Structures are given as C-alpha cells and as structure tokens.
Amino acid sequence: GILLAIGMVLMPMAASESSKGNMQRVRDEFLKWSKISTTIVMLLGGYLIVLGPQFLEAWLGDAYQPISGRVLQILMASFFFFLPVRGVALPVLMGLGKPKVPGFGLLAMGISNLALSILLVGPYGIIGVACGTAIPNVLFSLLFLREAGKRLDLGLGEWLKYTLGRLLPATVFCAGLLALVSSQVHISGYFKVIAAGIAYTALFGVIALGFVYRGDRFVDTSGLIDRIKDKLP
C-alpha cells in the first residue's frame, strides 16, 4: 500500500516534469524514491525471510502448516525485486507516456505466472506454484527497470550503486544478526515474534539513519543525526 501510494505521486510528477523537458528532475526523483522504496522492502523482507515461518505460525495458530512458511520465503525473495520496481519504475514509465512496456509486461507476467505454476505444481506442489510466481516477478522486474533506465538515460550500474550500495550490506548485516539470534534462541509465539521484530526494526532504523542515508545526495540524515547528538547527555 505504501509503495502504491508512492507511485500515485510519482506518475503525475513524471508527466509534468517531462512535459517541461526537465528529465533531470525525473531522474533524481526516480533514484530517490527507488532507494526509499527498496529500504521499506528490505526492512520488511529481511525480517520475513528469517522469521516469516514463525510469524505465520504465531498468526495462524493450529491452522499453520510448515510448508506455508517456505512459500512465504520464496515469494518474499522475489518481492525484493518486484515491489520497488512496481512502486517506482512502472509509475514513472506511465508518467512518461510509455504505457506499452508496463501494460504488455504485466500481461506477459500474468501468463508466465499461470503457465509456470501449472507446469511446476505437479512435481513440486505448492512450492512449484510459489516458484511459478517468483520467477516472473524477478524477470519482469529487471525488464521494467531496464526500460525505465533507458527512458531516463540512467545506467543500471548507477541505479544499483545508489540504491543498493549501502542498503544491501546493511540489510545483510541486520538479517544475518537476526538469523544468528534465532538459531540460538527459540523464537515462537506472539510475544517473542513481535519483540524480535521491534528489535530488528530498531537496529535497521539506526543503521539506515547513521550509514545508509548519511551523506545521501537526496535524503541526507546528517543534520538529524547532529541534532540527536546535541540532545544526548
């Protein structure tokens, strides 16, 4: 929902600025919101990749089946790619007046999803269906991102460096620490699952403020950090 809301703002912005010939503004906003969207997805996804099964077990209770936890992890891995692109790249392409690639791409994505799911459900069951959804998510996300970069004269390397250069190691560290703790401490039930989520979110937030966005050319948190330091004893 948050990412769709971002897209609802980016689409008219891209249309307005491109009509004025101000493509630099569109590129800057595309980069800025790509990083913000990816941060949101990494925050939630890092937690669900590690503790998704425990979260579902606490939520569903006796109705929980272990295989559903594996399905969640497979889908979440693909959403690392799909959700930021769906929230930013697709609306920007629409705003630039290039709806064919998103339109036909999403149609092809749906057809591929159905075909792969039918193909894989026999030998692999529900896991096959999850993979049938995950694979098109990843492939078409790369296609949409490439198309957006082409329209904005923005290389994939530049996008990856800005968006993931600091965010990816921060996410790996936080999720890795969560995985390490969960391997040593049995985390189950609402209280422990929620407590782990709060601790993980707090750690992720501190690292995002102090490392990922510090000195960022669009969302610089240096001033905020300095104000926080001034208020500390």
C-alpha positions as CSV (number, residue, x, y, z in Angstrom):
1,G,0.0,0.0,0.0
2,I,2.8,2.4,0.8
3,L,4.6,1.7,-2.5
4,L,1.4,2.1,-4.5
5,A,0.9,5.5,-2.7
6,I,4.5,6.5,-3.8
7,G,3.6,5.5,-7.4
8,M,0.4,7.7,-7.3
9,V,2.6,10.7,-6.6
10,L,5.5,9.8,-9.0
11,M,3.3,9.3,-12.0
12,P,1.9,12.8,-12.3
13,M,5.3,14.3,-11.3
14,A,7.0,12.4,-14.2
15,A,4.3,13.5,-16.6
16,S,4.6,17.2,-15.5
17,E,8.3,17.4,-15.5
18,S,8.8,15.5,-18.7
19,S,6.4,17.8,-20.5
20,K,8.6,20.7,-19.4
21,G,11.7,18.9,-20.6
22,N,13.1,18.6,-17.1
23,M,14.3,15.0,-17.3
24,Q,17.0,15.6,-14.7
25,R,14.3,16.1,-12.1
26,V,12.5,12.9,-13.1
27,R,15.9,11.0,-12.9
28,D,16.6,12.4,-9.4
29,E,13.1,11.6,-8.1
30,F,13.3,8.1,-9.7
31,L,16.6,7.4,-7.9
32,K,15.5,8.9,-4.6
33,W,12.2,7.0,-4.4
34,S,13.8,3.8,-5.7
35,K,16.1,3.8,-2.7
36,I,13.3,4.7,-0.2
37,S,11.0,2.0,-1.7
38,T,13.8,-0.6,-1.6
39,T,14.6,0.4,2.0
40,I,11.0,-0.3,3.0
41,V,11.0,-3.7,1.2
42,M,14.4,-4.6,2.7
43,L,13.2,-3.7,6.2
44,L,10.1,-5.9,6.0
45,G,11.6,-8.6,3.7
46,G,14.7,-9.1,5.8
47,Y,12.5,-9.9,8.8
48,L,10.1,-12.2,6.9
49,I,12.9,-14.1,5.1
50,V,14.3,-15.0,8.5
51,L,11.2,-15.2,10.8
52,G,8.4,-15.5,8.3
53,P,7.6,-19.1,9.2
54,Q,7.5,-18.2,12.9
55,F,5.4,-15.1,12.2
56,L,2.8,-17.2,10.3
57,E,2.8,-19.9,13.0
58,A,2.0,-17.2,15.7
59,W,-0.6,-15.7,13.5
60,L,-2.4,-18.8,12.2
61,G,-2.1,-21.0,15.3
62,D,-3.2,-24.6,14.8
63,A,-4.0,-23.9,11.1
64,Y,-0.3,-23.3,10.3
65,Q,1.4,-25.7,8.0
66,P,5.3,-25.6,7.8
67,I,5.2,-25.6,4.0
68,S,3.4,-22.2,4.1
69,G,6.5,-20.7,5.8
70,R,8.6,-21.9,2.9
71,V,6.2,-20.4,0.4
72,L,6.3,-17.0,2.1
73,Q,10.1,-17.0,2.0
74,I,10.2,-17.8,-1.7
75,L,7.6,-15.1,-2.6
76,M,9.4,-12.6,-0.3
77,A,12.7,-13.2,-2.1
78,S,11.1,-12.3,-5.4
79,F,9.3,-9.3,-3.9
80,F,12.8,-7.8,-3.1
81,F,12.9,-7.2,-6.9
82,F,9.3,-6.7,-7.8
83,L,7.9,-4.4,-5.2
84,P,10.4,-1.5,-5.6
85,V,10.0,-1.6,-9.4
86,R,6.3,-1.9,-9.1
87,G,6.2,1.1,-6.8
88,V,8.6,3.4,-8.7
89,A,9.6,2.3,-12.2
90,L,6.2,1.4,-13.5
91,P,4.5,4.7,-12.5
92,V,7.4,6.7,-13.9
93,L,7.1,4.9,-17.2
94,M,3.4,5.6,-17.3
95,G,4.0,9.2,-16.4
96,L,6.5,9.5,-19.3
97,G,3.8,8.3,-21.7
98,K,5.3,4.9,-22.2
99,P,2.5,2.5,-21.1
100,K,3.1,-0.3,-23.6
101,V,6.0,-1.9,-21.7
102,P,4.2,-1.9,-18.3
103,G,0.9,-3.0,-19.9
104,F,2.2,-5.8,-22.1
105,G,4.8,-6.7,-19.5
106,L,2.3,-7.2,-16.7
107,L,0.1,-9.2,-19.1
108,A,3.0,-11.4,-20.1
109,M,4.0,-11.7,-16.4
110,G,0.5,-13.0,-15.5
111,I,0.5,-15.5,-18.4
112,S,4.0,-16.7,-17.4
113,N,2.9,-17.0,-13.8
114,L,0.0,-19.2,-14.8
115,A,2.0,-21.3,-17.2
116,L,4.9,-21.9,-14.8
117,S,2.5,-22.7,-11.9
118,I,0.7,-25.3,-14.0
119,L,4.0,-26.8,-15.1
120,L,5.5,-26.9,-11.7
121,V,2.6,-27.8,-9.4
122,G,2.7,-31.5,-10.5
123,P,6.2,-32.3,-9.4
124,Y,6.7,-29.7,-6.7
125,G,3.2,-28.9,-5.3
126,I,2.6,-25.6,-3.7
127,I,6.3,-24.9,-3.7
128,G,6.2,-25.1,-7.5
129,V,3.3,-22.6,-7.6
130,A,5.3,-20.2,-5.4
131,C,8.3,-20.6,-7.8
132,G,5.9,-20.0,-10.8
133,T,5.0,-16.7,-9.2
134,A,8.5,-15.8,-8.1
135,I,10.4,-16.3,-11.3
136,P,8.2,-13.9,-13.4
137,N,8.4,-11.4,-10.6
138,V,12.2,-11.3,-10.9
139,L,12.5,-11.5,-14.7
140,F,9.9,-8.8,-15.5
141,S,11.1,-6.5,-12.7
142,L,14.5,-6.5,-14.4
143,L,12.8,-5.8,-17.7
144,F,10.8,-2.9,-16.3
145,L,13.9,-1.4,-14.5
146,R,15.9,-1.7,-17.7
147,E,13.2,0.1,-19.7
148,A,12.9,2.9,-17.1
149,G,16.7,3.4,-17.1
150,K,16.7,3.5,-20.9
151,R,14.0,6.2,-21.0
152,L,15.8,8.2,-18.3
153,D,19.3,7.7,-19.7
154,L,20.2,6.1,-16.4
155,G,22.6,3.1,-16.4
156,L,21.8,0.0,-14.3
157,G,25.1,0.3,-12.6
158,E,24.4,3.8,-11.4
159,W,21.0,2.7,-10.2
160,L,22.5,-0.3,-8.3
161,K,25.3,1.8,-6.8
162,Y,23.0,4.5,-5.4
163,T,20.1,2.3,-4.4
164,L,21.9,-0.8,-3.0
165,G,25.5,0.4,-2.4
166,R,25.0,0.9,1.3
167,L,21.5,-0.6,1.7
168,L,22.4,-4.2,0.7
169,P,25.2,-4.7,3.2
170,A,23.1,-3.0,5.9
171,T,20.2,-5.4,5.2
172,V,22.5,-8.4,5.1
173,F,24.0,-7.4,8.5
174,C,20.6,-6.9,10.2
175,A,19.0,-10.0,8.7
176,G,22.1,-12.1,9.4
177,L,22.2,-11.0,13.0
178,L,18.5,-11.8,13.3
179,A,19.2,-15.3,11.8
180,L,22.1,-15.8,14.2
181,V,20.0,-14.9,17.2
182,S,17.1,-17.1,16.1
183,S,19.5,-20.0,15.7
184,Q,20.5,-19.6,19.3
185,V,17.2,-18.6,20.8
186,H,13.9,-20.3,20.1
187,I,11.6,-17.6,18.8
188,S,7.9,-18.6,18.8
189,G,4.6,-17.1,19.9
190,Y,3.3,-13.6,19.6
191,F,5.5,-12.0,22.3
192,K,8.9,-13.3,21.0
193,V,8.0,-12.8,17.4
194,I,6.9,-9.2,18.0
195,A,9.8,-8.5,20.3
196,A,12.2,-9.8,17.7
197,G,10.5,-7.6,15.0
198,I,10.8,-4.5,17.2
199,A,14.5,-5.1,17.9
200,Y,15.2,-5.8,14.3
201,T,13.4,-2.7,13.1
202,A,15.2,-0.5,15.7
203,L,18.6,-1.8,14.6
204,F,17.7,-1.4,10.9
205,G,16.5,2.1,11.6
206,V,19.7,3.2,13.4
207,I,21.9,1.8,10.6
208,A,19.7,3.4,8.0
209,L,20.0,6.8,9.6
210,G,23.7,6.6,10.5
211,F,25.0,4.7,7.5
212,V,22.6,4.2,4.6
213,Y,21.3,7.7,4.3
214,R,24.1,9.7,5.9
215,G,25.5,12.0,3.3
216,D,22.9,10.9,0.8
217,R,22.5,13.3,-2.1
218,F,18.7,13.3,-1.9
219,V,17.8,12.2,1.7
220,D,20.7,13.3,3.9
221,T,20.3,12.4,7.5
222,S,23.4,14.1,8.7
223,G,21.6,17.1,10.1
224,L,19.1,14.9,12.0
225,I,22.0,12.8,13.5
226,D,23.8,16.0,14.6
227,R,20.6,17.2,16.3
228,I,20.2,13.9,18.1
229,K,23.8,14.0,19.3
230,D,23.3,17.5,20.6
231,K,20.5,16.3,22.8
232,L,22.4,13.4,24.2
233,P,24.0,13.7,27.7
